[in-house]
Amino acid sequence: MNGIYKDRAEILGEYIVDTGATVRAAGKKFGVSKSTVHKDVTERLRRRHPQLFLQVKQVLEKNKEERHIRGGLATRRKYKGE
């Protein structure tokens, strides 16, 4: 692989690390499904870029811990009519 080319898994991984984005948000940004993002950043990234994988894993764990908060806020906005 040359130094210029980046595969989708690496691009998604860097985006998630840089922004703290969720899998859904990254999928929406790059026009792929959340399943594709998850497969890229867990399976493919682990094999191709182990250091980046570890960084992404930390962000995904943080997002997983906070998801109940985001869900509650979304429900609140829904019923407040926002």
Contacts in CASP RR format, 6 or more apart in sequence:
PFRMAT RR
TARGET T0000
AUTHOR 0000-0000-0000
METHOD contacts of the structure
MODEL  1
MNGIYKDRAEILGEYIVDTGATVRAAGKKFGVSKSTVHKDVTERLRRRHP
QLFLQVKQVLEKNKEERHIRGGLATRRKYKGE
1 7 0 8 1.000
6 14 0 8 1.000
7 44 0 8 1.000
7 48 0 8 1.000
8 30 0 8 1.000
8 32 0 8 1.000
8 40 0 8 1.000
9 40 0 8 1.000
9 41 0 8 1.000
9 44 0 8 1.000
9 45 0 8 1.000
9 48 0 8 1.000
9 49 0 8 1.000
10 45 0 8 1.000
10 48 0 8 1.000
10 49 0 8 1.000
10 52 0 8 1.000
11 30 0 8 1.000
12 26 0 8 1.000
12 27 0 8 1.000
12 30 0 8 1.000
12 37 0 8 1.000
12 40 0 8 1.000
12 41 0 8 1.000
12 45 0 8 1.000
13 26 0 8 1.000
13 40 0 8 1.000
13 41 0 8 1.000
13 45 0 8 1.000
13 52 0 8 1.000
13 55 0 8 1.000
13 56 0 8 1.000
14 52 0 8 1.000
15 21 0 8 1.000
15 26 0 8 1.000
15 29 0 8 1.000
15 30 0 8 1.000
16 23 0 8 1.000
16 26 0 8 1.000
16 41 0 8 1.000
16 56 0 8 1.000
16 59 0 8 1.000
16 60 0 8 1.000
17 52 0 8 1.000
17 55 0 8 1.000
17 56 0 8 1.000
17 59 0 8 1.000
19 25 0 8 1.000
20 59 0 8 1.000
20 62 0 8 1.000
20 63 0 8 1.000
21 29 0 8 1.000
21 59 0 8 1.000
22 63 0 8 1.000
22 67 0 8 1.000
23 34 0 8 1.000
23 37 0 8 1.000
23 38 0 8 1.000
23 41 0 8 1.000
23 60 0 8 1.000
23 63 0 8 1.000
24 34 0 8 1.000
24 37 0 8 1.000
26 37 0 8 1.000
26 41 0 8 1.000
27 33 0 8 1.000
27 34 0 8 1.000
27 36 0 8 1.000
27 37 0 8 1.000
30 37 0 8 1.000
41 53 0 8 1.000
41 56 0 8 1.000
41 60 0 8 1.000
42 53 0 8 1.000
42 57 0 8 1.000
45 52 0 8 1.000
45 53 0 8 1.000
45 56 0 8 1.000
46 53 0 8 1.000
END
